[in-house]
């Protein structure tokens, strides 16, 4: 189902797959969300000692990047075909600057974009710039 939706999001087949997914989302909430773990936690669980031994290096690199930030501005645009969703920045110093195109159905803060109203009525794609 995910391959159909992601492969060609605007296709009729993807639309049907989205409708099927919506019917199952309430029963299987873990399928409709994900969690982020620090890379060093993932490395710590590796079956290879040489990978586990680099955990502190990865933590040190992350700490250095956070302590010595460089300013980068990246323009991004994404198209959403969903009745509701949210996108949050997890980077410690990252923030969102509102662009030119933001639909009325979107709420934007410095670290989060929320779209839709949760009506389960997918009519139009939302483009956020």
TAGIKA-V304232 format. One record per helix or strand. SS is the DSSP state (helix for helix, strand for strand). FROM is the first residue (numbers start at 1). TO is the last residue. Records with the same first field share a line. If there is no record, write none. Layout:
SS: FROM-TO ; FROM-TO
//
This chain:
helix: 2-7 ; 12-25 ; 29-32 ; 39-44 ; 49-52 ; 55-67
strand: 78-80 ; 84-88 ; 106-108 ; 112-116 ; 126-128
//
